[in-house]
Amino acid sequence: MRIPGTRRSISPDECGFRAGRFAEAVRANDMAAAWEMLSRESQGVRQGIWGTQKCLDLQVVYQAAHDPQLPMFLPMMEDFREAVLRMWPLEDLTDLGVSPTSYIDDQHAFAFLPFGVTEDRQVAPEGGAVRSGLIIPMLLEDGVWKVDLPGWRFAWA
């Protein structure tokens, strides 16, 4: 599958590395770190879905999403992890590499994390086979690349 956009470099960059750190955080069950790597829209959609499913006041859900000390934070993060793992099974989050990012424009990009990367390598060998992997949409928000999962509004509403 061709990833939309154009590559600006033959090497991975900060956008791809942030996507990789997101996958690592989910794999390690560090959902607070993964949550911080989500775009505001993705966080809002997830809060809305979770709060609606639990019949909770969305203002209370919003407060819990931004305060790890509140008792509701942990169940929300558990649900967040389950939602991510429905999209990408845990075994898919192992041995991921980072490829050069494909940019749609200066604010939107797709990071590609190929499966089965077990060696440190800066550039893939010439003529290498096309790999399968995770394609993670990214959004530049306040100067930081964030994971942007807008498809959630359809998948778990």
C-alpha positions as CSV (number, residue, x, y, z in Angstrom):
1,M,0.0,0.0,0.0
2,R,1.4,3.4,-1.0
3,I,1.5,5.9,1.8
4,P,0.2,9.3,0.8
5,G,2.5,12.3,0.8
6,T,6.1,12.8,-0.1
7,R,9.3,12.0,1.7
8,R,11.6,14.9,2.6
9,S,14.5,12.8,3.7
10,I,15.9,9.3,3.2
11,S,16.3,9.0,7.0
12,P,13.7,8.7,9.8
13,D,13.0,12.0,11.5
14,E,11.3,13.3,14.7
15,C,7.8,12.7,13.4
16,G,8.5,8.9,12.8
17,F,10.4,8.6,16.1
18,R,7.4,10.1,18.0
19,A,5.1,7.5,16.3
20,G,7.6,4.8,17.4
21,R,7.6,6.1,21.0
22,F,3.8,6.0,20.9
23,A,3.8,2.3,19.9
24,E,6.5,1.5,22.5
25,A,4.4,3.2,25.2
26,V,1.3,1.2,24.3
27,R,3.4,-2.0,24.2
28,A,4.9,-1.2,27.7
29,N,1.4,-0.3,29.0
30,D,2.6,3.3,29.8
31,M,-0.8,4.7,28.7
32,A,-0.3,8.0,30.4
33,A,2.7,8.6,28.1
34,A,0.8,7.4,25.1
35,W,-2.1,9.6,26.0
36,E,0.2,12.7,26.0
37,M,1.3,11.8,22.5
38,L,-2.2,12.0,21.1
39,S,-3.5,15.1,19.3
40,R,-6.2,17.1,21.2
41,E,-8.8,15.9,18.7
42,S,-7.9,12.3,19.2
43,Q,-8.0,12.7,23.0
44,G,-11.4,14.5,22.8
45,V,-12.9,11.8,20.6
46,R,-11.7,9.0,23.0
47,Q,-13.0,10.9,26.0
48,G,-16.4,11.4,24.3
49,I,-16.7,7.7,23.4
50,W,-15.6,6.5,26.8
51,G,-17.8,8.9,28.7
52,T,-20.8,8.2,26.5
53,Q,-20.4,4.4,26.9
54,K,-20.1,4.8,30.7
55,C,-23.0,7.4,30.9
56,L,-20.7,9.9,32.6
57,D,-20.7,13.7,32.6
58,L,-18.2,14.7,29.9
59,Q,-16.8,17.5,32.0
60,V,-15.9,15.0,34.7
61,V,-14.3,12.8,32.0
62,Y,-12.3,15.7,30.7
63,Q,-11.0,16.5,34.2
64,A,-10.1,12.8,34.7
65,A,-8.3,12.7,31.4
66,H,-6.0,15.5,32.5
67,D,-5.4,14.5,36.1
68,P,-3.7,11.1,36.7
69,Q,-4.5,11.5,40.4
70,L,-8.2,11.1,39.9
71,P,-9.6,7.6,40.3
72,M,-11.3,7.7,36.9
73,F,-7.9,8.2,35.1
74,L,-6.8,4.5,35.3
75,P,-10.0,2.9,34.0
76,M,-10.0,5.5,31.2
77,M,-6.4,4.6,30.3
78,E,-7.2,0.9,30.4
79,D,-10.0,1.5,27.9
80,F,-7.7,3.6,25.8
81,R,-5.2,0.7,25.6
82,E,-7.9,-1.7,24.7
83,A,-9.1,0.6,21.9
84,V,-5.5,0.9,20.5
85,L,-5.0,-2.9,20.8
86,R,-8.2,-3.5,18.8
87,M,-6.6,-1.5,16.0
88,W,-3.1,-2.9,16.4
89,P,-2.7,-6.2,18.3
90,L,0.1,-6.3,20.9
91,E,2.2,-8.6,18.7
92,D,2.2,-6.0,16.0
93,L,3.8,-3.5,18.4
94,T,7.0,-5.6,18.7
95,D,10.1,-5.3,16.6
96,L,9.0,-2.1,14.9
97,G,11.3,0.0,12.9
98,V,11.0,3.7,11.8
99,S,11.0,4.6,8.2
100,P,11.2,8.1,6.6
101,T,8.0,10.1,7.1
102,S,5.6,10.8,4.3
103,Y,4.4,14.5,4.5
104,I,1.1,15.6,3.2
105,D,2.0,19.2,4.1
106,D,3.8,21.0,7.0
107,Q,1.1,20.0,9.5
108,H,0.1,16.5,8.5
109,A,2.1,13.4,7.9
110,F,2.1,9.6,7.9
111,A,4.7,7.7,9.9
112,F,5.5,4.2,8.8
113,L,6.7,1.6,11.3
114,P,7.7,-1.6,9.5
115,F,7.3,-4.9,11.2
116,G,10.1,-7.3,12.0
117,V,13.0,-4.9,12.4
118,T,15.5,-6.6,14.7
119,E,18.7,-4.8,13.8
120,D,19.7,-1.1,14.2
121,R,20.0,0.3,10.7
122,Q,19.8,3.9,9.6
123,V,18.9,3.2,6.0
124,A,17.3,0.2,4.5
125,P,19.4,-1.7,1.9
126,E,18.8,-0.9,-1.7
127,G,16.3,-3.1,-3.5
128,G,14.9,-4.3,-0.2
129,A,11.5,-5.9,-0.2
130,V,8.4,-3.8,0.5
131,R,7.6,-4.3,4.2
132,S,4.3,-4.4,6.0
133,G,3.9,-2.3,9.1
134,L,1.8,0.3,11.0
135,I,0.9,3.5,9.3
136,I,0.3,6.2,11.9
137,P,-1.3,9.5,11.0
138,M,0.5,12.4,12.6
139,L,-0.4,16.1,13.2
140,L,1.9,19.0,14.1
141,E,0.4,20.6,17.2
142,D,2.1,23.5,19.0
143,G,5.4,22.5,17.3
144,V,5.2,18.9,18.4
145,W,4.2,15.9,16.3
146,K,1.2,14.1,17.8
147,V,-0.5,10.9,16.9
148,D,-3.8,11.7,15.2
149,L,-6.4,8.9,15.1
150,P,-9.5,10.6,13.6
151,G,-10.9,7.2,12.5
152,W,-11.9,6.5,16.1
153,R,-15.0,8.6,15.6
154,F,-16.3,5.8,13.3
155,A,-14.7,2.7,14.8
156,W,-15.9,2.8,18.4
157,A,-18.8,5.3,18.6
